[in-house]
């Protein structure tokens, strides 16, 4: 599949964004023109371009109030004297996350790579997309990052967890959600 290329008028903006990021300067405000292009003519490139990231995530707040021992015991029909193991907590949490998927309450996580081949520098710009029913997608641009790993770390720091690879989250991450 051939993806749309950035229009000529956006190439300087792209290079200015990359330069500002590497020089630790303020990202130019006209990055909004890149965002606007990606949300319109560049949508296919944005969603599945080379080096792009596509994942599903969720706001931790969707389940945090349900991650209590009493909620888990009720759901699993456990008596107070029965031990609530990590395995039971993990299974319970995965059931909550599956409900998020079934109810389409998840977020789409995407990134798009910007390259300056002359300087051999790349960055990614990251976004969280939330479906708004008939209004369509609501794209929330998260910023500029060195790579997808930094983008995902920023999401986690902001209470957005991401499904990666074959598994949802590893057991340690799931247990860290419990208060």
N, C-alpha and C positions, 0 to 999 in steps of 0.2 A: 504494500500500500504506500503510495506517495503522499506525504503530508505537505500541507501548505507551508511555504517558507515565509519568514517574517518579511513584511513589506520593507522596501528600501528606507522609508521614512522612520522606521522603528529600529534600524540597525545601530544608529548612533546612540539611541536611548539604551538599547541593550548593552552596548559597550560601556556607556556611562554608569549604568547600574553595576556592572561587574567591577569596573575600576573603583567606584565608591565603596563597594563592599570590601574589596581587598585592601583598600587604603583606610578602612575603618572610618569612613566619612558617612554623612547622612545620605541615604538613598534618595536619588532625585524624585521629586513629586511626579514627574512625567512617567514614572513607572506605571501609573494608572492607564496610560495609553497602551502599554503592553498587556496589562490585565484585560482591558476592554477588547483588544484584538483576540486574545485567547478565548474570551467568552463568546466571541462571535465567529469571525471567519477562521480563526485558528482552533476552534473547538476540537476537531479531530486530532490535531497535533497535541493539544493539551491533554486529552484523555488517553492517548495511546502512542505518543511520539517516542522516539528513541530515548532511552535513559529515563523515561518518565516512571513514576511510581503510582500504583493504583492499589488501594487497600480499603478495607471497611473498618470503621471505628465507632466508638460510642462515647458519650459524655459519662464520666464516672458517676455523676449526680443522678443518672437514671436508675442506678441500682444501689447507691451507697446507703440509703435509709433502710434497705432490705437486707443488708449484710450484717445482721445481728444474730447472736446465738438464739434468741427467742424466736425470731422469724424463721430461722433455719430449722429449729426444733419443731415448730408448728408445721412447716412444709413437709418435713421428713417423718412426721408423727412420732417423734422421739419423746420419751419420758424424761423428766428432770434428772433422774439418776442414771440415765444412759449416757455414755461418753460421746461427745461431739468431736469426731476426729477430723484431721485435716482433709482426709479423703472425702468425708461427707460434705465439708464446707466447699471443696472444689467442685464436687458434683452439683451441689445446690447452686453455686455461682454460675456454672456452665448452663444450667437450666434457665436461669435468669437471662443470660446473654442470648440463648436461643430464642427466648420470647421476644427480645429486642429485634432479632432478625425476622421472626415471623410477623411482627407488627410493623415492619419497615421503619423502625425508629433509629436506624443506624445512620452514620455519616459516611460519605464517600471521601476518601483521602487521596489527593492527587498532587503530583509535583511535575514541574517542567524544567528541563535543563536549558540554561543559556550558556553559550560558548563564545569565547573570543579566541579564535584559532590563531590570530597573529601573536597574541600574548600567551597562548597555551593555558588559558584560565577558564574554569567553568564554575557556575553556581547553579543552584536550583531555587525556583520560587515555588512555594507550597501553598496549597489551598485546601479548605474543608468545604465540602458541598453538602448542603442539607436540602432535601426535597421538600417543597412547600405545596404539595398537592397540585391543584390546577394552575397555580402560579409558576410552577416549574422549579428549576434549581436555584438555590440561593448560594452564591459563591462567596466565601469569606477568605480573602487572601491573608496568609499568615506571615509572609515576609520572604527574605532572601537568606539562603543557607549555603554553606560550603558543599554539602552533600545531603542525600536523603536520610542518612543516619542522624545528622544534626537536626533535620526537620522533624523526624519522628521523636527525638529526644525532647524537643521543644513542645510537641503536642502532649507528650506524657507529663511534662512539667506543668502543663496547663490543664490537667485532668481530662485529657482525651486519650483513651487507650486505643491501640490499633491491633487488628488481627494481622498476623504475618505468617507467610508460608503455609504449611499444612495445619498447624495448630492454631487454636484461638489465642491463648496466652499460655505461658508456661505456669506450672504449679506455684512457683515462688511469686510471680506477679499477681496471680489470683489471690493468694493468701495475704499479700501486702495490701489488698483492697479492704480487708476486714479491719474494723476498728477495735 
